[in-house]
Amino acid sequence: MSNDKAVKREHRFASEVRASSTDAGKKLSGYAAVFNVPTVIGNQFNEILKPGCFDACLAEDPDVRALWNHSELTVLGRTTAGTLRLRTDAKGLFYEIDLPATQAANDLHLSVSRKDVTGSSFGFFAVKENWIAATKPGELPTREILAANIFDVSPCSFPAYAEGTTVDARSLMPAALRDAMNTSNEGSLIPSGGVVPFQKHAEKRDDLWDETDAVNGIVNWATEDSDDRSAGTKVNAAKMAQGFAYVANDGSKRSDYLLPHHRVVDGKLAHHFTGSLRALGKLAVGKSGVPENRCAEVRQHLLNEMEVFNDSSDSGELGTEIERSKARSRLAVAKATL
């Protein structure tokens, strides 16, 4: 399935850069891209760089710059100057930089030698791609990069796309796939079932947990009035999923939504400590309904929910430091027993 969208500038990350020194000076080298390794982009799709995807670009001797953290203010090398060399092999896109005798380059060489900086990244324009739709609930579609033009390679301190937004990732997808994934539904990151990705919300509560009341609140929150009054109301399934840890099947029935652990407070989802703890307990004793091969992912989701109460940057409803300390102690006990 091809994609005819406007070409966009993109960056990706690969965890490898090395420092070396010769009589000719200091060098940096590493793999800026690795072939045939799926990477999840923005929790929206898998991406695979196919072998040969850079061949056409490299055959034209492109003008590619080596930058520090993709900053145009710190140019480390350039292909047209002979100070940056690019080649591909069975593993991926390899680069080697002859560093300039500048303070910034010397500092970077030292940081790489000390392993303070360990990653590389590359910037590219996708020229040809192939999209493969997901075939099972919970799966993501796959984007295969078949041809790409490179414009920079960069040693970098942080992954270039690890914190990429969902909106950025969605914008790369063909419209048909976006529609199939219900991405117009508020906050939805799952196609039609599976583990619900963790999302942090502003509200959090640690009061009495009533599961029935919580589920009813989530259903009401996710229920929308239809523009067609004759059609009545409908439940936004993707929005409803946010209150649960796992969605079975296609999410068409209320029983498909497993392990509720949120409450709705003033029209917003709130993290709930006891709700998350109860859900972890069900998961631990095998009474959750979650497939065994997805339990580890669901457990991590719920632990992330509880870690929110370990965050001292905002107090929410927890109030005092004493109350936050109690929450941290309960979290430690929960982790030790589940």
Sequence and secondary structure as in RCSB ss.txt:
>XXXX:A:sequence
MSNDKAVKREHRFASEVRASSTDAGKKLSGYAAVFNVPTVIGNQFNEILKPGCFDACLAEDPDVRALWNHSELTV
LGRTTAGTLRLRTDAKGLFYEIDLPATQAANDLHLSVSRKDVTGSSFGFFAVKENWIAATKPGELPTREILAANI
FDVSPCSFPAYAEGTTVDARSLMPAALRDAMNTSNEGSLIPSGGVVPFQKHAEKRDDLWDETDAVNGIVNWATED
SDDRSAGTKVNAAKMAQGFAYVANDGSKRSDYLLPHHRVVDGKLAHHFTGSLRALGKLAVGKSGVPENRCAEVRQ
HLLNEMEVFNDSSDSGELGTEIERSKARSRLAVAKATL
>XXXX:A:secstr
        EEEEEES  EEEEETTEEEEEEEEEETT  EEETTTEEEEE TTTTHHHHHT    EEEETTEEEEE
EEEGGGTSEEEEE SSEEEEEEE  SSHHHHHHHHHHHTTS  EEEEEEEEEEEEEE   STT   EEEEEEEEE
EEEEEESS SSTT  HHHHHHTS HHHHHHTTTTSTT   SSSEE      SEEE S   HHHHHHHHHHHHEEE
 SSGGG EEE HHHHHTTEEEE TTS SGGGEEEE EEEETTEEEEEHHHHHHHHHHHHTT S   GGGHHHHHH
HHHHHHHGGG TT  TTT SHHHHHHHHHHHHHHHHH 
